[in-house]
Amino acid sequence: MRRQSPDNIKTERELQLALKDLDRRWAAAHSIKDSRRRSKEILRLKGEVKHMLNVFKRLNRSTNLNDNNDNGLWNKMLKTISSWFGIINKKYKDV
């Protein structure tokens, strides 16, 4: 699956596909035997998730300023990513 830029995610379905891809990559990163490579890969994935959160926060603020109706969608996406990130951190505690 091609990695999708957070700027191009416009629907919940695209978000779910991106999170499924991240979940698959996160599991693959945890299966790496070398601890140094594993931690570098996990830190890189955490950076991607934080970037996604920042993009959606920025989009949420811009929709508030424009008085757009997409505000509910961006809030839902923010909550979905935040809860997914919390679940992943609890699932893989060793890093």
Residue pairs with C-beta under 8 A, 6 or more apart in sequence:
1 17
1 21
3 18
3 21
4 14
4 17
4 18
4 21
6 18
6 51
6 52
6 55
6 56
7 55
8 14
9 15
9 18
9 52
9 77
12 73
12 76
12 77
12 80
15 77
15 80
15 81
18 52
19 80
19 81
19 84
22 45
22 48
22 49
22 84
23 84
23 88
25 45
26 42
26 45
26 88
26 92
29 38
29 41
29 42
29 45
30 38
30 42
30 92
30 94
30 95
32 38
32 41
38 95
39 95
42 92
42 95
49 81
49 85
52 81
53 78
53 81
53 82
53 85
56 74
56 77
56 78
56 81
57 78
59 70
59 74
60 71
60 74
60 75
60 78
63 70
63 71
63 74
64 71
